């Protein structure tokens, strides 16, 4: 079972037969309730050190190259060939791209805010089961002012040209978090694929060595990891890739590395096939975005037309 978006947990056919199904549904719903409680407490009690980053995302926070690529993507006659001239193709075969996303001052301000929150006594939910250090932007209150406009105004037109077959033009939810790598904490990340149709990974800082991303093929072909592609992080630049692309992070050498990761989801795609279990989802009700699934409402029947 996977928590479904628009508040619907997804349960695959195998999970439906599991004797502990009801207990697992309740556990995951409880996780959502605990996250909501943390967000409410943070909103009422936490005092930001960089309050301006909680304002609605402004163009001044974004790199000129990113703005130019997004503007081109919404222009009449825009096509993939023209967009590729405005960003770096890391691998045409694997469809991995890179471009600057945020300005250096914005990266610095966001990083200072994240460190301030990390050192506070506020409760913290961790990004996922693989990362033990970092921040969920939803709980910190940065989803609405920062990540949602980033997805809706800028990433969707880009992704629509880059990944039309992966739901790039129908992105309707996300899960955004910051991961931290440091000596004595998390230093590397094992090979995995994301619970997302598409992923944006932006290096925020600080100074570090090592920690390169490595990429294989899509998860259906794990043997491709025999010769992975390695990509070095560049502060301020974002790497775009398909969620199903096998990838991981090499061990950190020195320093600290903080990355903003946005899992981009399109319910039009995942409603037909869960990206994690590759089965058609069965849905039950829950609250919140969850994992990006939605339940299609039944067609409205015009009673008058039947009488």
HELIX and SHEET records of a PDB file:
HELIX    1   1 UNK A   13  UNK A   16  1                                   4    
HELIX    2   2 UNK A   21  UNK A   45  1                                  25    
HELIX    3   3 UNK A   51  UNK A   54  5                                   4    
HELIX    4   4 UNK A   59  UNK A   61  5                                   3    
HELIX    5   5 UNK A   64  UNK A   73  1                                  10    
HELIX    6   6 UNK A   80  UNK A   84  1                                   5    
HELIX    7   7 UNK A  104  UNK A  119  1                                  16    
HELIX    8   8 UNK A  137  UNK A  140  1                                   4    
HELIX    9   9 UNK A  143  UNK A  147  3                                   5    
HELIX   10  10 UNK A  148  UNK A  149  1                                   2    
HELIX   11  11 UNK A  150  UNK A  155  3                                   6    
HELIX   12  12 UNK A  156  UNK A  162  1                                   7    
HELIX   13  13 UNK A  164  UNK A  166  5                                   3    
HELIX   14  14 UNK A  219  UNK A  227  5                                   9    
HELIX   15  15 UNK A  267  UNK A  270  1                                   4    
HELIX   16  16 UNK A  303  UNK A  306  1                                   4    
SHEET    1   A 2 UNK A   8  UNK A  11  0                                        
SHEET    2   A 2 UNK A 282  UNK A 285 -1                                        
SHEET    1   B 7 UNK A  88  UNK A  91  0                                        
SHEET    2   B 7 UNK A  96  UNK A 100 -1                                        
SHEET    3   B 7 UNK A 237  UNK A 242 -1                                        
SHEET    4   B 7 UNK A 198  UNK A 205 -1                                        
SHEET    5   B 7 UNK A 252  UNK A 265 -1                                        
SHEET    6   B 7 UNK A 173  UNK A 182 -1                                        
SHEET    7   B 7 UNK A 134  UNK A 136 -1                                        
SHEET    1   C 6 UNK A  88  UNK A  91  0                                        
SHEET    2   C 6 UNK A  96  UNK A 100 -1                                        
SHEET    3   C 6 UNK A 237  UNK A 242 -1                                        
SHEET    4   C 6 UNK A 198  UNK A 205 -1                                        
SHEET    5   C 6 UNK A 252  UNK A 265 -1                                        
SHEET    6   C 6 UNK A 208  UNK A 210 -1                                        
SHEET    1   D 4 UNK A 189  UNK A 192  0                                        
SHEET    2   D 4 UNK A 245  UNK A 249 -1                                        
SHEET    3   D 4 UNK A 213  UNK A 218 -1                                        
SHEET    4   D 4 UNK A 229  UNK A 231 -1                                        
END                                                                             
